[in-house]
Amino acid sequence: LGKSLERSEQKAKQSDSGEITGAGGQGLKDTVSLAHKTLAGGKYQVNEELGRGGMSVVYSATDLTLGRLVAVKVLLAEYALTVGPEAAMRFQQEARSVAKLSHPHIISIYEYGLLEDGAPFIVMDYIVGASLSDEMEAHGLMSEDRVLEIVKQSAEALRHSHAQGVVHRDIKPSNLLLTKGDDGEDYVRVVDFGIAKMQTQDSTGKLTRTGQVFGSPLYMSPEQV
């Protein structure tokens, strides 16, 4: 998803066979690199790994049909083993959440599918830029005008998301990617809808349990904390 992901390490104990079983993770083996391999029946050629977090790994890839560069996000087997079937369900939910949205400041998803080993993957925009957190770390304080423009664009994206019944639940600097618009100014893209909530979701009872809290503690709303 560009070259900007939170660099967090999350290790998990694995079974001797390295296999994950159960809904959403049947036959899923330990995560191996997909660099230089093809996916989805040869539709995508994976180029290189861009980064990985505790939940997933992201690669750059080429859509061989359309000849465009895309990003491919793959659920880590280690994470699925730790969390269980809910991990794959949330990964699919991310794809469904973003698929409902169409906004210039929200990342676009092109495809959701399963690898041959059962690992789910999402194909999305390839974004060249840095996260807001990386930008602040590299350059420190920003001008008031620049901050206001970033907040304005982010708010426009969230207004659209909420109007479609999708609540992100994890807005923070690392989930706001900054690229450059045609005018050379900051252009925000909101990413990572992995723990998003859809308005109809609670009625199913599938992904939300009493007492669960989602988000990053430093950026949660006061009522959640």
C-alpha positions, 0 to 999 in steps of 0.5 A: 500500500505504497511504502508506508506501513506500520512496522510492527512485529507480532510473533505467534506460536504455531503447531508442529505442522504449521497448518491453520484449520477452521473456518476461514483458515482451512489448510492455511500454511505458514506465510511464505514470500510471494515475491516474483510469483503469480496470483489469481490464475496468473492475473497478477505478477507479484513484484516485491514485498512493500512491508508487513504488520502484525496482521498482513503483508503487502506486495507491489504487483502488476495487473497483467491484463490491464498493465497497471501497478497494484498493491496486494495485501495478504493475511498472515498465517501467523496472525490467523493462527493467533486470532482464529477464524475471526481473522479471515472474516475481518479481512473479508469485511475490509474488502466488503467495507471499502467496496461499498465506498467510492471517494477520491480520498479513500483507497479503492479495492479491485478484487478479493480472493483466496490463494491456493493455500487458502490465504485471503488476499485483497488487490487495491490501489498502489499508492506512492507516498508516505503516511502522515505518521512517517511525515511527522516523524521525518519533518516535525511540526507542520504549518497550520494551513497544511494540517487543516487541508489534511484534516479537511480531506480526511473528514470528507472521506469519513463523511462519505464513509459514514453516509454509506454506513461504514465506520472506520474505527481506527483513524490515526496518522499511520492510516492516512497516506499522503501522496501528491495531487496534480497541483503538487500539494498533499492528497490524502488517502484513507486506508486500512478498513480492517476493523471497520463497522458496517451499520448492519453488522451488529444484527448478525452478531458475527464479528462483535462480542460484548466487551470488545474494544477496537482501535488504537488506544492513543487515538480512541474516542474518550467514550471508548477509552 
